[in-house]
């Protein structure tokens, strides 16, 4: 963190070099951001990499994923929280590893067609009511991760790492990391008991 007469800057280090990650005139905001950045970096270092099946690893790598991937979630968090969403640690961890990836391939799957998906949570802007209502219905906090099948449905994650299809119905792929295998390989998600939107 660097202090200037009129501002405070938090610098983040990455493989691409140093960059200013946050700048503010409020020293308390700068300290809070720096603490969150340190916590996020420590979490990324301590999280072990999952061993994907060969087929899933190929799809993820083709989309830009690699072991130890750790992207900055600040813009997604700030924009979505301004839109009415409230992020939780499971969603933040997911987005650090997978945020920004697009899987464009489709085809036959195990129990359903494999559908393309885009892990850009900003695609759910304006959908906080839908996520909030479904979250209340199942007693979980759902946070958006992106879109499934070119916007036919959204993907969301609860605070326990359960991955959902969110539309005018709700279904779950299971808990991460198995849910990613199910999503990529074309395993039919399990419909939640109530199939009409609340």
Secondary structure, 3 states (H helix, E strand, C coil): CEECCCCEEEEEEECCEEEEEEEECCHHHHHHHHHHHHHHHHHHHHCCCCCCCHHHHHHHHHHCCCCCCCCCCHHHHHHHHHCCCCCCHHHHHHHHHHCCCEECCCECCCCCCECCEECCHHHHCCCHHHHHHHHHHHCCCCEEEEEECCCCEEEEECCCCEEEEECCCEEEEEECCHHHHHHHHCCCCEECCCCCCC
